[in-house]
Amino acid sequence: MIMEPKAPHLSNIELWQKWKEDKDIQAKKQLIEHYLPLVDYVTNRMAIGLPKNVSRDDLASNGVMGLIDAIEKFDYQRGLQFETYASWRIRGAMIDGLRQGDWVPRSVREKAKRIEEAYQHLEQEYLRTVSDKEISSYLNVSEREFQTMLQDIAVTTVCSLEDPIREEESETRLSMLIDEKAKNPDHKVQEFFLKETLVKGIERLTEKERIVVSLFYYEELSLSEIAEVMQLSPSRISQLHSKAILRLRGALDKQKNQLMQH
């Protein structure tokens, strides 16, 4: 559900030509103005679950830098959809800005890591989806405390799938979820096992978690929109999203460690 620009994409070909071929600054400005609504779109998706000290204005200003970067680097002659490419660049710029601001307290990161490791350990041991009760017991907290922990760490899962799978590469977990373009042949075997791991990880999610992942990453609904669709509170959707991401992250981290040993 990438937002459509105000006018059909083809109407911009002349602007792209003026900017790319003639380096016409006015054409570049017009392209930026035309695609600015993409920044609002991505900002609205990213703003869910962020701490109060992160302002939408900060997100948007980073997003504009991402849009400008996308316009500078986009090759309009390849026939790709700019909206999709730009949305990735905008999101990436926002995440870079958030990381530079050290927006997640160490205690929250440690809490997220504990839950991720709990899912990884128990689901590897039981070879099935583990319940909230089992996770709570493993963490030695009550189920209510576990739900509170999930709410606290929701912020860490906003961009958790954007982390590189291999430190020396730019490919991310999220790109594996939705990007089917051909990869470097040297990595095809590793890609196969990573994708298999991801598929198995998704299969191990609960039905509601799978729906949230599907609606958020494939249909690109915001968490508040998903709440309406599923008739649950936004905080409940946020918890389901956090659990799904932590399960997937645990499975992929295990696979990543195995690949690094080879």
C-alpha positions in Angstrom: 0.0 0.0 0.0 2.7 2.4 -1.0 1.1 5.8 -1.4 0.4 6.9 -4.9 1.8 10.3 -6.0 -0.6 13.1 -6.7 -0.3 12.6 -10.5 0.4 9.5 -12.6 4.1 8.4 -12.4 4.6 8.9 -16.2 3.8 12.6 -15.9 7.1 13.0 -14.0 9.3 11.6 -16.8 10.0 15.0 -18.2 11.1 16.3 -14.7 13.3 13.3 -14.2 14.9 13.9 -17.6 15.5 17.6 -16.8 17.0 16.7 -13.5 19.1 13.7 -14.5 20.2 14.8 -18.0 20.4 18.6 -17.6 21.0 18.8 -13.8 18.1 21.3 -13.7 17.8 22.3 -10.0 14.3 23.6 -10.5 13.2 20.2 -11.8 14.8 18.6 -8.7 12.9 21.0 -6.4 9.6 20.1 -8.2 10.3 16.4 -7.7 11.0 16.9 -4.0 7.7 18.8 -3.6 5.8 16.2 -5.6 7.0 13.3 -3.5 7.0 15.1 0.0 3.7 13.2 0.9 5.8 10.0 1.0 7.7 11.5 4.0 4.4 12.0 5.8 3.3 8.5 4.9 6.5 6.9 6.3 6.5 9.2 9.3 3.0 8.1 10.3 4.1 4.4 10.1 7.3 5.0 12.1 5.7 7.2 14.8 3.8 4.3 16.4 5.5 3.1 19.6 8.3 5.7 19.6 9.1 7.3 22.9 7.8 10.8 23.7 11.2 12.4 23.4 11.3 11.6 19.7 9.3 14.2 17.8 7.5 13.6 14.5 9.3 16.7 13.3 12.6 15.0 13.9 11.5 12.0 12.0 10.1 14.1 9.1 13.3 16.2 8.8 15.4 13.0 8.6 12.9 11.6 6.2 13.2 14.7 3.9 17.0 14.1 3.8 16.2 10.5 2.8 13.9 11.7 0.0 16.5 14.1 -1.4 19.1 11.2 -1.3 16.6 9.0 -3.2 16.0 11.6 -5.8 19.8 12.1 -6.3 20.5 8.4 -6.6 17.4 7.1 -8.4 17.9 5.8 -12.0 14.5 6.6 -13.7 15.5 4.7 -16.8 15.5 1.3 -15.1 11.7 1.3 -15.0 11.5 0.8 -11.2 8.8 2.5 -9.1 10.3 5.5 -7.4 7.7 5.5 -4.6 8.9 2.1 -3.4 12.6 3.0 -3.6 12.1 6.3 -1.9 10.1 4.9 0.9 13.1 2.6 1.8 15.5 5.5 1.6 13.2 7.7 3.8 12.7 5.0 6.4 16.5 4.3 6.4 17.3 8.0 7.0 14.8 8.1 9.9 16.3 5.0 11.5 19.8 6.4 11.1 18.7 9.5 12.8 17.1 7.6 15.7 20.2 5.5 16.2 22.5 8.5 16.2 20.3 10.0 18.9 20.7 6.9 21.1 16.9 6.9 21.6 16.6 3.5 23.3 17.8 3.3 26.9 20.3 0.5 27.7 17.9 -1.1 30.2 15.2 -1.4 27.4 17.7 -2.9 25.0 18.8 -5.4 27.6 15.1 -6.3 28.3 14.5 -6.9 24.6 17.6 -9.1 24.4 16.5 -11.2 27.4 13.1 -11.9 25.8 14.6 -12.6 22.4 17.0 -15.1 23.9 14.2 -16.7 25.9 12.2 -17.3 22.7 15.3 -18.6 20.9 16.2 -21.0 23.7 12.7 -22.4 24.4 11.5 -22.7 20.8 14.8 -24.5 20.0 14.2 -26.8 22.9 10.5 -27.5 22.4 10.5 -27.2 18.6 7.2 -25.4 18.7 5.6 -22.0 19.5 5.9 -21.3 23.2 3.2 -19.5 25.1 3.4 -16.3 27.1 3.1 -18.4 30.3 6.2 -20.5 29.3 8.2 -17.4 28.5 7.1 -15.7 31.7 8.1 -18.7 33.7 11.5 -18.9 32.0 12.1 -15.2 32.7 10.8 -15.6 36.3 8.2 -12.9 35.9 4.4 -12.9 36.0 2.4 -12.9 32.8 1.3 -9.3 33.5 4.9 -8.2 34.0 5.8 -9.9 30.7 3.1 -7.9 28.9 4.4 -4.7 30.5 7.9 -5.7 29.3 6.6 -6.1 25.8 5.0 -2.7 25.9 8.3 -1.2 27.2 10.3 -2.7 24.4 7.9 -2.0 21.6 10.1 0.9 20.6 13.1 -1.5 19.9 11.0 -3.5 17.4 10.1 -0.5 15.2 13.3 -0.9 13.2 14.6 -4.2 14.4 14.2 -5.9 11.0 16.4 -3.2 9.5 19.5 -4.5 11.2 22.0 -6.2 8.8 21.9 -10.0 8.8 25.6 -10.1 8.2 27.6 -7.2 9.6 29.7 -6.6 6.5 26.6 -6.4 4.2 23.7 -4.1 3.8 21.1 -6.8 3.3 18.5 -6.7 6.1 16.0 -9.1 7.6 13.2 -7.0 6.2 14.6 -7.1 2.7 14.4 -10.8 2.9 10.8 -10.6 3.9 9.7 -8.6 0.9 12.5 -8.3 -1.7 12.6 -11.0 -4.3 15.2 -9.5 -6.6 18.2 -11.6 -7.5 21.1 -11.5 -5.1 24.8 -12.0 -5.5 25.3 -15.6 -6.7 28.1 -16.1 -4.1 25.5 -15.9 -1.4 22.7 -18.0 -2.9 23.2 -21.0 -0.5 23.3 -18.8 2.5 20.2 -16.9 1.3 18.4 -20.2 0.9 19.0 -21.2 4.4 18.3 -17.8 5.8 15.0 -17.6 3.9 14.1 -21.1 5.0 14.8 -20.0 8.6 12.6 -17.0 8.2 9.7 -19.1 6.7 10.0 -21.5 9.6 10.1 -18.6 12.0 6.9 -17.1 10.5 5.2 -20.5 10.7 6.0 -20.7 14.4 4.2 -17.4 15.1 0.7 -17.5 16.5 -2.1 -16.8 14.1 -2.6 -13.2 15.4 1.2 -12.5 15.2 1.3 -13.7 11.6 -1.7 -11.5 10.7 0.1 -8.5 12.3 3.4 -9.2 10.5 1.5 -9.7 7.2 -0.6 -6.5 7.5 2.4 -4.4 8.7 5.1 -5.6 6.3 3.2 -6.8 3.3 0.1 -4.7 3.3 1.9 -1.8 4.9 -0.9 -0.8 7.3 0.0 1.2 10.4 -0.3 -0.4 13.8 -3.4 1.8 14.5 -5.0 0.6 11.2 -4.2 -3.0 12.1 -5.9 -2.4 15.4 -9.1 -1.4 13.6 -8.9 -4.4 11.2 -8.4 -6.9 14.1 -10.7 -5.1 16.5 -8.0 -5.0 19.2 -6.4 -2.0 21.0 -3.3 -0.4 19.5 -1.3 -1.4 22.6 -2.3 -5.1 22.1 -1.3 -4.9 18.4 2.0 -3.4 19.5 2.6 -6.3 21.9 1.8 -8.9 19.2 4.2 -7.1 16.8 6.9 -7.1 19.5 6.5 -10.8 20.2 6.5 -11.7 16.5 9.7 -9.7 15.8 11.5 -11.1 18.8 10.6 -14.7 17.7 11.8 -14.0 14.2 14.9 -12.1 15.4 15.9 -15.0 17.7 15.5 -17.5 14.8 17.5 -15.4 12.4 20.3 -14.6 14.9 20.7 -18.4 15.5 21.0 -18.9 11.7 23.4 -15.9 11.4 25.7 -17.4 14.1 25.7 -20.8 12.3 26.6 -19.1 9.0 29.5 -17.2 10.6 31.0 -20.4 11.8 31.3 -21.8 8.3 
